[in-house]
Amino acid sequence: MCEYPHNPPVVCLMGSVLKAQEVAIKDLTCKYLIKVEKVIRPKHTYRYNKKLYLVSFKNNEILKKYKDVTMYSRSKNCKKIKTKIFKMARFNCSDFYKEIPDFDFIDYGYLKGLVHDPWTEKDQNFNCKKL
């Protein structure tokens, strides 16, 4: 099991599609290489620090370490995606999809909705549209 940079393991991802490729992984059909403009950690997420204290994020936070990322999607037509995208994306981790490397992104397919937190086993409401 890999450690997420925060929980629930979801970000708001803004960028440009550099490359699109068809794949066949369970219900995923497309693989995108994305040049990142912003990766935003939504507010109301949390993580644990090295001393195992809970650190809660009351505001949205821009994560700085991303340049180009891979994202998998359920898109019906890989070639027709817009050049600029803004998506709610989940980190692949804990064998969610065994065929995909850890920390690649999976497109949620919508910008707001319920996101499952694997640590608390509860669903949280997220909204990337407000950013």
Buried (B, 14 or more C-beta within 10 A) or exposed (E): EEEBBBBBBBBBBBBBBEEBEEBEBEEBBBBBBBBBEBBBBBBBBBBEEEEEEEEEBEEBBEBEEBEEBBBBBEBEEBEEBEEEBBBBBBBBBEEEBEEBEBBBBBBBEEBBBEBEBBEEEEEBEBEBEEB
